Amino acid sequence: MNLKKAWTSIVNWLIDRPKRTSYLVLFVCLIISYFIISLRYEVSHKIHDREMSAILHTIHKNIEQTLKASYTSTLTLAMTLNHHGEVEHFQTVASQIIQSNPDISAVQLVPDGVIKYIYPIEGNEEALNYNLYGNPNLKEEIQKSITLNNMYFAGPLQLRQGGIGIVGRYPIYLKKKLWGFSAVVIKLDTLLKNAGVNEIDSSKFYFQFGKINPNTKEEEFFMPNKEDFSEKHFSEVSFPDGDWKIYLISKDENYLVADLLPLLILCLALSTLLSITIGLILKKPSELLSLARKQKKKLIKSETRYQSIFSQAAVGIAKINFITNQYVEVNEPYCQFFGYTLEELKNKNYKEITHPDDLSHTMSSLQKLISGEISKIVAEKRYIKKNGEVVWGRVTVSPLWSQGETPKTVISVVEDITATKKAEEAIKKSEEEYRSLFDDSPIALWEEDLSEVKKYLEDLGLMGKDKSMVSDFLNANPKIVDKCISLIRIINVNTESLVLHNVESKEELIANFPEIIKHGTFEAIIKILIGVTQKEQKGRIEGKIVFPNGTTKYISLTWNIVKGYEDSLERIIISTEDITERKASQKVIVASQKRIESLINTIDGIVWECDAVTFKFSFISKKVENILGYTVEEWMESPNFWVDHIYPEDRDWTIDYCTNQTVQLKQHDFEYRMIAKDGRIVWLRDIVNVITESDGSVNLRGIMIDITQSKDIEIELNNSFSLVTEQNKRLLNFSYIISHNLRSHTSNLQSLSTLLKNAESDKEREELLPLLSSVSEALNETMHNLNEVVNIQTNVNLNVEPLNLRRCIDKTLHDLSIEIEQRNITINCKVQEDTLVVYNPAYLENILINCISNAIRYSDPNKDSYINIQSYIENSKTVLEISDNGIGIDMQKNKDKIFGMYKTFNNNPDAKGMGLFVTKNQIDAMGGSITVESQLHEGTSFKIYFK
């Protein structure tokens, strides 16, 4: 009641102040007009943007098609190269490309950056033999094509043959080396014309074609109208294949204002007219107030009279005067259903809230009720609520007049069924959307019912059985498969299925279904039947289908059970995609990969690729099996395989060198050793390229070449050179010794001969004869020693045989046992019993005697003397080490004299200086070496290295 009083007070206030009320109405109308115009502005603006977007989308699609066709053309042109980098059938292929692609004005092959092949030649003579690398303006765009390793469109630029055009270049690699490019030339005017640029409404829009200049880094424009459009309304689209942008610019910035001006004038006029009209109406307040009071009394009376009836009803009830179309009485549920208050409904008629589409049917039914054709109306119809929402109601209309009375009022009972109707509409819409997707799908779709098939398989006891058992059973019983095919019920097929199977209608396809299955997808049906027995919800199969006319296609068949039909299998969607072209492309790709792999495997070296940081290999050629013995799989299994198998002495410097060169992005070429699978040490020359990928990552690619044979020859030559140098040195020293020693003896003989000749008596001569004998013996000993050394140097056919080193040492120790006991020397021999050396027996015996006897001879009497003898392997060579704790040698004074002839170091009267000299020559003659380490008063250690 308080709400009614407040509302009455407001109405009375407005009636009493007609002028203010008219201004208030004007203000409200202007606000409403503002929102209407704003909404219209937004709608117009979106329509304009949508139109621009549609135009740009069409242009973009047309240009993209041209670029894709150009990409295919360059790939086709690249295939004219044979394995040797020679061009074959260029004119034939190029002419076919030009005929099939009218957008392309010319095609080119550009070996090493020089245009050597061009078609057509007529009109393009200026471009022939042009060196692209000689033009600095083209450098960056050429490099971008190489970096991307893909098609890149340079330009627009001024063509050598005249005109403005774009040039698409595709890099061609032969044996991992850039051969050159295959290229297409497209005139800019042709590109834009075929894209549809000239077909737009030039009164509303204009185009601009722009690109960032790779040299100046500023955007350049190539269409006539080059005025600044940054302040205008425009849309743009980008083409990454050429770094271009196409702009669509609106010419008239005030087009929306002109469009909205009539609406603005209309709104102002209506607002003004409405405010004036209300002002005039409110001049009669007494009359309107009297009418309002009468209506109020009627409402109060009606409410009192029917409140008990209407308020107890659970559904909406209304009394309607169908002559005036006005509501006489309504209850609260009725008001709630429509969202109006009681007063608002009283001021409306039922036609206003009835949906326009249902109004004619409602009026027709009411006329039948008035004429007596029907006793009541029961219908489902739509209404419009106060907030504009459309609701559904089940309405029952009964007459309130007796027979013979004039028809006037009816009782209308309304039940809200909106939720039910929305659910029905949602289901219908979903079904329509599904049907639209099904029929218009670009993939061939079948909707099938496999419920009878499932029952048949259950009767056979195949459900849930092992998959392999089911497969063997079905393949062995084709008649059962035929029976299953006959039980498949085709519910529907879409249009693409008709195209795939080349039939005219769905009925024809469904009727010929068994025949189609037998001619191609029989194996696929078996796999679907196996999936049914395994209760699989979906599956995918690829196979070949043979049509009745003999043509063959490859298909990809996918089947899915519709949700809710998992148990019954009454609805299954099967999609069949034609993958014939994809299979052909895959076959070409596989053939190309095999050809590349074959080329790589014919290279006399290991081709490889790895990450520059982790040295994890992503590729290694099969040549690794021939050179190092490892399989590709063994190499690729471990991320550290290369590092782990570098020869230990080379590992650190090899990794450091490679890392440093990579950080500087330098290509490098170096040599190192690796350990082969059979334990061999293999010398490799590694030629490495540092590759920076488009994503910023760095990879290494290279080839490992086996240089072991050349290295062995080089090492053998170096060793031979060292040996010859050493022998020359010894021969020179030997010549000095011969010259000195023989000259001394001959001088003594000459002097004695002179004395004998000049002797004055026999007694004097007899005294000189012993001296002559002594000098003669010394000369004979010197000649014996020199002859022994000469024999060592000249004996090239020494007899060698496997000798047990431990037995030879034991024999030498036995021969020297008396001297060992006299000096009380302890012998520690740790040489293994099975140690073998291939040596000359006499040389080995002499070497052992000289080295061990020296250790005995120069033992220190003031110590508990010992001699340690041991053998071990060092760098694949057997080493014999003989060490003692004797008096030692002063190495600072005698380091270069130890192995010299007639060199002694400890004033031993028995020393002649020949033992170590002969020992060194014998070891050298056998291809080995000997080293010595010694300190005074601490001891000496000899190491003998056997070849």
Summary of the structure (lengths in Angstrom):
residues: 947
radius of gyration: 55.2
end to end distance: 124.7
largest distance: 203.0
contacts: 2625
relative contact order: 0.03
helix: 50%
strand: 24%
